[in-house]
Amino acid sequence: MTRLLTNHICTMTELREPHKVLERSGGKPVAILKNSQLVGYLVPEEATETAPHRYATREEVMEALQRTEAQAQPVLDYLRDK
């Protein structure tokens, strides 16, 4: 079973009138379903403008790598032998 990343859904048939789908969602992303299977997401422009975009600093990247090193190490060891 696929986990949906939004509470709003629509069917392929409802996409014949996308403006109604977007109005009903209130500016939130909408999961698109076909035969009860997730096909994709319709993301209104206003949903992408909520948080300002920024680049991670080198220190933030290094910190994230160090936090996940223990989890990634078995995979790295496996790949080293390939």
C-alpha positions in Angstrom: 0.0 0.0 0.0 1.4 3.4 -1.0 1.5 6.1 1.6 0.1 9.4 0.4 2.0 12.6 1.2 -1.1 14.7 1.3 -4.7 14.6 2.6 -6.2 15.8 -0.7 -6.9 13.3 -3.5 -8.6 13.4 -6.9 -9.2 10.9 -9.7 -8.0 11.1 -13.3 -11.6 11.9 -14.2 -11.7 14.9 -11.9 -8.6 16.3 -13.6 -10.8 17.1 -16.6 -11.5 20.3 -14.5 -8.2 21.0 -12.7 -9.4 24.4 -11.5 -12.1 22.8 -9.4 -9.5 20.3 -7.9 -7.2 23.2 -7.0 -10.0 25.2 -5.5 -11.1 22.3 -3.4 -7.6 21.6 -2.1 -7.2 25.1 -0.7 -3.7 25.6 -2.2 -2.3 22.2 -0.9 -0.8 19.4 -3.0 -3.3 16.9 -4.4 -2.6 13.2 -4.9 -3.8 11.9 -8.3 -5.3 8.4 -8.3 -6.1 6.0 -11.2 -7.9 2.8 -10.3 -7.0 3.5 -6.6 -3.3 3.6 -7.4 -1.2 6.7 -6.9 -0.1 8.2 -10.3 1.4 11.5 -9.1 0.8 14.8 -7.4 -0.6 18.1 -8.5 1.2 20.9 -6.7 -0.2 24.4 -6.9 2.3 27.2 -7.2 1.2 28.7 -3.9 2.1 25.5 -2.1 5.8 25.9 -3.2 6.1 29.5 -2.1 5.6 28.9 1.7 9.2 28.4 2.7 12.2 30.4 1.4 14.7 28.2 -0.4 18.3 28.2 0.7 21.5 26.1 0.2 22.9 24.0 3.0 26.2 25.1 4.3 29.3 22.8 4.2 29.1 22.4 7.9 25.4 21.4 7.8 26.2 18.8 5.1 29.2 17.4 7.1 27.1 17.2 10.2 24.3 15.3 8.4 26.9 12.9 7.0 28.4 12.3 10.4 24.9 11.7 11.9 24.1 9.0 9.3 27.6 7.4 9.1 26.8 4.5 11.4 23.6 3.7 9.4 25.4 4.0 6.0 28.6 2.2 6.9 27.4 -1.4 6.2 26.2 -0.4 2.8 29.5 1.4 2.0 31.5 -1.7 3.2 29.4 -3.9 0.9 29.9 -1.6 -2.1 33.6 -1.4 -1.5 33.9 -5.1 -2.3 32.1 -4.8 -5.6 
